[in-house]
Amino acid sequence: MSFATALRCRKCGQEYPLQPVNLCEFCLSPLDVSYDYKAIAKVLTREKIAAGPRDLWRYQDLLPVSSGVVDIGAGFTPLVKAERLGKELGLEQLYIKNDCLNPTYSFKDRPVSTAITKAKEFGFDTVACASTGNLAASVAALAARTNMKAYVFVPSNVEPGKLVGIAIYNPTLVTVNGSYDDVNRLCARLAEKYKWGFININLRPYYAEGNKTLGFEVAEQLGWRAPDCAITTAGSGLHFTRIWKGLEELSMLGLIGPVNTRMYVTQAAGSSPIVNAFQAGSQHVHPVEPNTIAKSIAIGNPADGYYALRIVRQSGGDACAVPDEEAIAGMKLLAQTEGIFTEAAGGVVIGGLKRLAASGTIKKNELTVAYITGAGPRTQDTVADIVRPFTVQPTLESFEEVLGMPV
């Protein structure tokens, strides 16, 4: 049984049946899933959640699916008290939400699990997506799990390690000569012609909901409370907005207290349309041409940019653009203090966190959660300069001489 009742336009409030559509036909604004929260409140308790599976489906009452869950074990990833990193940055209550540990090594397994489950309900036998890499891997893996055909489209400059991580699941992999925004435009045209379930087009309202579990889990792992500060990246801006929605839903249902979390968004300086709008005091997010090593968030025209911008302001948060060199330094710092190897997008989070802590924007005693949403091993070239081994002969004398050990 699902408590989802309809799709509702964010702007004009027009309602639609639960179908594979993502835009309002009257004002062309995004559609969101609506729920019967009164009915949910009668059955959902902390105890019921705690008794559920140790994955994202422990929150199924707050997700828009009825049955036949398609699952590869995503969710309920560690929330780590970052003692050493916190000391380095001057933050006494810093936590890392380590979503690198999902099955395909990124948070995308959460929303894709929700979207593909819904695609099965709608009777699709083929799914597709536009992606910067991580989403494509997740779609390919979950499609393989449920024996669906998959077409995944990525920019041709996606990192080679990510291409391997996609191709291993045997989807139809298509590289496109252009940016992610070019890929997305192509997929929008394909969605009009082919009757496929496009994860981030006609299935986007259901895909979006899986991201809420990032908010649910952190609140549960903190002992049923919202953090003081939450910081993450934004590509399209979608998961940023859904972390907030997840916290708000828990509060509305009485599972946590009032949400006073300040939301901080970080973007790579070479692709920062949301940050640009925030710093300019603008209500409008103007597209940019991405130029950054953080390819997983290199989206110049973010679909949910306006809504992410609104949440930053509503929550009293801030927005920070991080140059590539600081993102690389952030990758190294996270690995060398907390043992977490993230991709460049995670380096952007740490680089932004460092700036915000140094300026006093995030204070040392505030409970702060940094979301790390993708793993680094598939993008190793970004930090290849760290490989500087000592070369020795297979003798004790050679080892001591080369490393300057006391004799």
C-alpha positions in Angstrom: 0.0 0.0 0.0 1.2 3.5 -0.8 0.1 6.7 0.9 0.9 8.7 -2.2 -2.3 10.4 -3.5 -1.5 12.5 -6.5 1.0 14.6 -8.3 0.8 18.3 -7.5 2.2 21.3 -9.4 4.7 23.3 -7.2 3.5 26.6 -8.7 -0.2 26.6 -9.4 -1.3 23.6 -7.3 -3.0 21.7 -10.2 -3.3 18.0 -9.3 -2.8 15.0 -11.6 -3.1 11.2 -11.1 0.0 9.2 -10.2 1.3 8.8 -13.8 4.7 9.1 -15.5 4.6 12.8 -16.1 6.8 15.5 -14.6 5.5 18.9 -15.7 2.2 20.8 -15.2 0.4 21.1 -18.5 -0.9 24.5 -17.5 2.2 26.4 -16.2 5.0 23.9 -17.1 6.3 23.8 -13.5 7.6 20.6 -11.8 5.2 18.1 -10.3 5.7 16.7 -6.8 4.2 13.7 -5.1 1.5 14.4 -2.6 0.7 12.1 0.4 -2.1 11.5 2.9 -0.1 12.6 5.9 -3.0 12.1 8.3 -3.1 8.4 7.4 0.7 8.1 7.6 0.7 9.7 11.1 -1.7 7.0 12.3 0.7 4.1 11.4 4.2 5.5 11.3 6.3 5.6 14.5 9.9 5.7 15.4 9.6 2.1 16.6 8.1 0.9 13.3 10.9 2.5 11.4 13.5 1.0 13.7 12.0 -2.4 13.1 12.3 -2.1 9.3 15.1 -3.2 7.0 18.4 -1.5 7.4 18.2 0.2 4.0 16.1 3.1 2.5 13.0 1.0 2.5 12.6 1.3 6.2 10.9 4.6 5.2 8.6 3.0 2.6 5.5 4.7 4.2 7.0 8.0 3.0 7.8 6.9 -0.5 5.5 6.7 -3.5 5.5 3.0 -4.2 3.0 0.2 -3.5 4.8 -3.1 -3.9 7.5 -5.1 -5.7 10.4 -3.0 -4.4 13.5 -3.1 -6.7 16.4 -3.0 -4.3 20.2 -3.6 -4.3 20.7 -2.7 -0.7 20.9 1.1 -0.9 20.6 3.4 2.1 21.3 3.4 5.8 24.9 4.4 5.2 27.1 5.4 8.1 26.9 8.8 9.9 30.5 9.2 11.1 31.6 11.6 13.9 34.5 13.3 12.1 36.8 13.9 15.1 40.1 14.5 13.2 38.6 16.5 10.3 36.6 18.5 12.9 39.7 19.4 14.8 41.4 20.5 11.6 38.5 22.8 10.7 37.7 23.9 14.2 34.3 22.2 14.4 33.5 20.2 17.5 30.3 18.5 16.3 31.0 17.6 12.7 29.5 14.4 11.2 30.0 12.9 7.7 27.1 11.2 6.0 29.1 8.7 4.0 27.0 7.8 1.0 30.0 6.5 -0.9 29.1 3.1 0.6 25.9 2.6 -1.5 26.1 -0.4 -3.9 27.2 1.6 -7.0 29.2 4.0 -4.8 26.9 7.0 -4.9 23.7 8.4 -3.4 22.0 7.9 -6.7 21.0 4.3 -5.7 18.4 5.8 -3.4 16.3 7.8 -5.9 16.9 5.3 -8.7 15.6 2.4 -6.5 12.4 4.4 -6.0 12.0 5.4 -9.7 12.6 2.0 -11.1 10.2 0.4 -8.6 7.6 2.9 -9.9 8.6 2.2 -13.5 7.7 -1.5 -12.9 4.4 -0.4 -11.4 3.7 1.6 -14.6 4.5 -1.4 -16.8 7.7 -0.1 -18.4 10.2 -2.7 -19.7 12.8 -0.1 -20.6 14.3 2.7 -18.6 16.7 5.5 -19.6 18.5 8.5 -18.2 20.7 11.5 -18.8 23.6 11.4 -16.5 27.1 12.8 -15.6 28.1 9.3 -14.7 26.8 8.2 -11.2 23.2 8.1 -12.1 23.9 6.0 -15.2 25.7 3.4 -13.1 22.8 3.2 -10.7 20.2 3.0 -13.4 22.2 0.3 -15.2 22.6 -1.7 -12.0 19.0 -1.6 -10.9 17.7 -2.3 -14.4 19.9 -5.4 -14.5 18.6 -6.4 -11.1 15.0 -6.4 -12.4 15.7 -7.6 -16.0 14.8 -4.3 -17.6 16.4 -2.8 -20.7 18.5 0.3 -20.0 19.6 3.2 -22.2 22.0 5.6 -20.5 23.3 8.8 -22.0 26.4 10.6 -20.7 28.8 13.4 -21.9 31.7 12.0 -23.9 34.2 13.5 -21.4 33.0 11.4 -18.5 35.9 9.9 -16.5 37.0 6.5 -17.9 36.6 4.8 -14.5 32.9 5.8 -14.5 32.4 4.5 -18.0 33.6 1.1 -16.7 31.4 1.4 -13.7 28.4 1.8 -16.0 29.3 -0.7 -18.8 29.8 -3.6 -16.3 26.0 -3.8 -15.9 25.6 -4.1 -19.7 23.2 -1.3 -20.5 23.1 0.4 -23.9 25.7 3.1 -23.1 25.6 6.2 -25.3 28.2 9.0 -25.1 27.2 12.4 -26.4 29.5 15.0 -27.7 28.5 17.9 -25.5 27.8 18.9 -21.9 25.3 17.4 -19.5 22.8 20.0 -20.5 23.2 18.9 -24.2 22.6 15.3 -23.1 19.5 16.3 -21.1 18.0 18.2 -24.1 18.6 15.1 -26.3 16.9 12.9 -23.7 13.9 15.2 -23.5 13.4 14.7 -27.2 13.9 11.0 -27.0 11.3 10.9 -24.2 8.7 12.4 -26.5 9.4 9.7 -29.2 10.1 6.5 -27.2 7.8 5.0 -24.6 10.6 4.5 -22.1 10.7 5.3 -18.4 13.1 8.2 -18.3 14.4 8.3 -14.7 15.0 12.0 -14.6 12.3 13.1 -17.0 8.9 11.4 -16.9 9.7 9.5 -13.7 11.4 12.5 -12.1 8.7 13.1 -9.4 9.2 9.6 -8.1 13.0 9.7 -8.5 13.0 12.9 -6.5 11.4 11.2 -3.5 14.1 8.7 -2.9 16.5 11.6 -2.1 14.4 12.4 1.0 15.9 9.3 2.7 19.1 11.3 3.1 17.2 13.6 5.5 15.3 10.8 7.2 18.4 8.7 8.0 20.5 11.6 9.4 17.7 12.6 11.7 17.2 9.0 12.9 21.0 8.5 13.3 21.3 11.6 15.4 18.7 10.3 17.8 15.7 11.8 16.1 16.7 15.4 15.7 17.6 17.7 12.8 21.2 19.0 12.6 22.0 22.6 13.2 23.7 22.8 9.8 23.7 20.6 6.7 26.1 21.1 3.8 26.1 19.3 0.5 26.7 19.9 -3.2 24.2 20.8 -5.9 24.3 19.7 -9.5 20.6 19.9 -10.5 19.8 21.0 -7.0 17.3 18.2 -6.5 18.9 16.2 -3.7 19.6 19.4 -1.8 15.9 20.3 -1.8 14.8 16.8 -0.8 17.1 16.6 2.2 15.2 19.6 3.4 11.8 18.1 2.5 12.7 14.9 4.4 13.4 16.8 7.6 10.3 18.8 7.2 8.1 15.7 6.7 9.5 14.1 9.9 8.8 17.2 11.8 5.3 17.5 10.5 4.6 13.9 11.5 5.9 14.6 15.0 8.9 12.2 14.6 11.4 15.0 15.3 11.0 18.5 16.7 10.9 21.8 14.7 13.5 22.0 11.9 15.9 24.9 12.5 18.6 23.5 10.2 20.6 26.0 8.1 21.1 24.6 4.7 24.5 25.3 2.9 24.9 24.6 -0.8 28.3 24.2 -2.4 29.2 24.1 -6.1 32.4 24.0 -8.1 33.5 27.5 -9.0 33.5 26.4 -12.7 29.8 25.5 -12.5 28.1 27.5 -9.9 24.8 29.1 -11.2 23.0 28.6 -7.9 25.8 30.2 -5.9 26.1 33.0 -8.4 22.4 33.8 -8.0 22.6 33.7 -4.2 25.6 36.0 -4.0 24.0 38.4 -6.5 20.8 38.5 -4.4 18.9 37.3 -7.5 15.7 35.3 -7.6 16.8 33.8 -10.9 19.4 31.1 -11.6 21.1 31.9 -14.9 22.7 29.1 -16.9 26.5 28.8 -17.2 28.9 26.8 -19.3 30.5 24.2 -16.9 34.3 24.1 -16.7 35.3 22.0 -13.7 37.0 18.7 -12.7 33.9 18.0 -10.6 32.0 16.4 -13.5 29.3 14.8 -11.4 28.0 18.2 -10.5 28.9 20.0 -13.8 25.3 21.0 -14.6 25.1 24.5 -16.0 21.3 24.8 -16.1 20.1 23.2 -12.8 16.5 22.1 -13.1 15.9 22.6 -9.4 18.2 25.5 -9.0 15.5 28.1 -8.1 14.0 25.8 -5.4 17.5 25.1 -3.9 18.2 28.8 -3.9 14.9 29.4 -2.1 15.7 26.8 0.6 19.1 28.3 1.3 17.5 31.7 2.0 14.5 30.3 3.8 16.7 28.3 6.2 19.2 31.1 6.8 22.0 29.2 5.1 24.6 30.2 2.6 26.1 29.3 -0.7 29.8 28.7 -1.5 31.7 28.2 -4.8 34.9 26.2 -4.5 37.8 26.3 -7.0 39.0 23.0 -8.4 42.3 23.3 -6.5 40.4 23.6 -3.2 38.2 20.7 -4.2 41.3 18.5 -4.7 42.7 19.6 -1.4 39.3 18.7 0.2 39.5 15.2 -1.3 42.9 14.7 0.2 42.0 16.2 3.6 38.9 14.0 4.0 40.9 10.9 3.0 43.8 11.7 5.3 41.7 12.6 8.4 38.7 10.3 8.2 39.7 7.6 5.7 37.0 8.4 3.2 38.0 8.6 -0.5 35.4 10.8 -2.2 35.2 12.1 -5.8 35.7 15.7 -6.6 32.1 16.6 -5.7 32.9 15.5 -2.1 36.0 17.6 -2.2 33.8 20.6 -3.1 31.8 19.9 0.1 34.9 19.8 2.2 36.4 22.9 0.5 33.2 24.8 1.1 32.9 23.6 4.7 36.5 24.7 5.3 35.6 28.2 4.0 32.4 28.5 6.0 34.1 27.3 9.2 37.0 29.7 8.8 34.7 32.6 8.3 32.7 31.7 11.4 29.5 31.2 9.3 29.4 27.7 10.7 30.3 27.8 14.4 32.5 25.3 16.2 29.7 24.1 18.6 27.0 23.6 16.0 26.0 20.1 15.1 27.0 20.0 11.4 26.4 17.2 8.9 28.4 17.2 5.6 26.9 14.9 2.9 29.5 13.0 0.9 27.6 11.5 -2.0 30.0 9.8 -4.3 33.2 7.7 -4.0 36.6 8.5 -5.4 38.1 5.3 -6.8 36.4 5.7 -10.2 37.9 9.2 -10.6 41.5 8.5 -9.3 43.2 10.6 -12.0 42.0 13.7 -10.2 44.5 13.1 -7.3 47.1 11.0 -9.2 49.8 13.5 -8.1 49.8 11.9 -4.6 51.5 8.7 -5.9 55.2 9.3 -5.0 56.5 6.0 -3.8 60.0 5.3 -2.4 61.7 2.7 -4.6 64.2 0.3 -2.9 66.1 -2.8 -3.5 64.9 -5.9 -1.7 67.5 -5.4 1.1 67.4 -4.0 4.6 70.3 -1.8 3.8 68.6 -0.3 0.7 65.4 0.4 2.7 67.3 2.2 5.5 69.4 4.2 3.0 66.5 5.4 0.8 64.2 6.3 3.6 66.9 7.8 5.8 66.2 5.4 8.7 68.6 5.4 11.7 71.1 2.6 11.4 
